[in-house]
Amino acid sequence: MKFREWWRPFAPSFKKEAAPEYLESAYDSPFMILTAQVRQEKRSVIPSVTHVDGSARPQTVEREINPLYYRLIDEFGKITGVPVIMKHLIQSARRSDRAHPNDALRTFLVLAWMR
């Protein structure tokens, strides 16, 4: 699991058309190389993906390009009212190029315990 510094949170994935609701200047950002300010009123809604300076490093997802991930974000939004997924790669010091399902379960348990 990537243990990040407290000031460097995880990145959000948005459906492309939902990003303007959460970001002040929502540009297409399919590769998470741009930053944007999270709208003041949304910072408490998505705190785990909002940096201490109010910015985020978003990924915008388009239905035509990545239909499965788009659908996941859409369904998550229908259930929670927040159509934002936290983007995270499972990496460890011993194996950063691939992960085993046990790594995902271990990560989930650690994050649930930290909550």
C-alpha positions in Angstrom: 0.0 0.0 0.0 1.2 3.5 -0.8 1.6 5.4 2.5 1.2 9.0 1.4 2.2 12.1 3.3 -0.7 13.8 5.1 -0.6 16.7 2.6 -0.7 14.5 -0.5 -4.1 12.8 -0.7 -5.4 10.3 -3.3 -6.6 11.5 -6.6 -10.3 11.7 -7.7 -11.9 10.2 -10.8 -15.0 12.1 -12.1 -17.3 11.5 -15.0 -16.3 14.2 -17.4 -19.6 16.0 -17.3 -19.8 15.9 -13.4 -16.3 17.4 -12.8 -17.5 21.1 -13.1 -19.9 20.5 -10.1 -16.8 19.8 -7.9 -14.0 21.7 -9.6 -13.7 25.4 -10.2 -12.0 25.0 -13.6 -12.7 21.5 -14.9 -10.5 20.7 -17.9 -10.3 17.3 -19.6 -7.7 15.4 -17.6 -7.8 11.7 -18.5 -4.2 11.2 -17.2 -4.2 13.1 -13.9 -1.4 15.4 -14.9 -3.3 18.7 -14.2 -4.5 20.2 -11.0 -7.7 22.1 -10.3 -9.2 23.9 -7.3 -12.0 22.0 -5.6 -15.0 24.2 -5.1 -15.1 25.5 -1.6 -18.5 24.0 -0.9 -17.4 20.6 -2.1 -14.2 20.3 -0.1 -15.9 18.8 2.9 -17.8 16.4 0.6 -14.6 14.9 -0.9 -11.9 15.6 1.7 -9.8 12.5 1.0 -9.0 13.8 -2.5 -8.6 17.5 -1.7 -5.1 18.7 -1.0 -4.4 21.1 1.9 -4.3 24.0 -0.6 -7.8 23.1 -1.9 -6.6 21.6 -5.1 -7.0 18.1 -6.5 -5.3 16.1 -9.3 -8.4 14.8 -11.1 -9.0 12.3 -13.7 -11.9 12.9 -16.0 -13.5 9.7 -17.4 -15.5 9.6 -20.6 -18.1 6.9 -21.3 -16.8 6.4 -24.9 -13.2 5.9 -23.8 -13.6 3.9 -20.6 -17.2 2.6 -20.4 -16.6 0.2 -17.5 -15.0 2.7 -15.2 -17.5 5.4 -16.2 -20.3 3.0 -15.2 -18.7 2.3 -11.9 -18.4 6.0 -11.1 -22.0 6.5 -12.2 -23.4 3.7 -10.1 -21.4 4.8 -7.1 -22.9 8.3 -7.5 -26.4 6.9 -7.6 -25.8 5.0 -4.4 -24.0 7.7 -2.4 -25.0 11.0 -4.1 -21.3 11.7 -4.7 -20.1 10.6 -8.2 -16.4 10.6 -7.3 -14.2 7.6 -7.0 -10.8 7.7 -5.2 -8.1 6.6 -7.6 -5.5 4.4 -5.9 -3.0 1.9 -7.2 -2.0 -0.9 -4.8 1.7 -0.8 -4.5 4.1 -2.0 -1.9 7.9 -1.7 -1.4 8.3 -5.3 -2.4 6.1 -5.4 -5.4 5.1 -2.3 -7.2 4.4 -3.6 -10.7 1.5 -5.9 -9.9 -0.8 -6.7 -7.0 -2.5 -9.9 -5.7 -6.1 -9.9 -4.6 -4.8 -10.4 -1.0 -3.1 -7.0 -1.3 -6.5 -5.4 -2.1 -8.1 -7.1 0.9 -5.2 -6.1 3.2 -5.4 -2.5 1.9 -9.2 -2.4 2.4 -8.8 -3.7 6.0 -6.1 -1.2 6.9 -8.1 1.7 5.4 -11.2 0.6 7.3 -9.3 0.3 10.5 -7.8 3.7 10.1 -11.2 5.2 9.7 
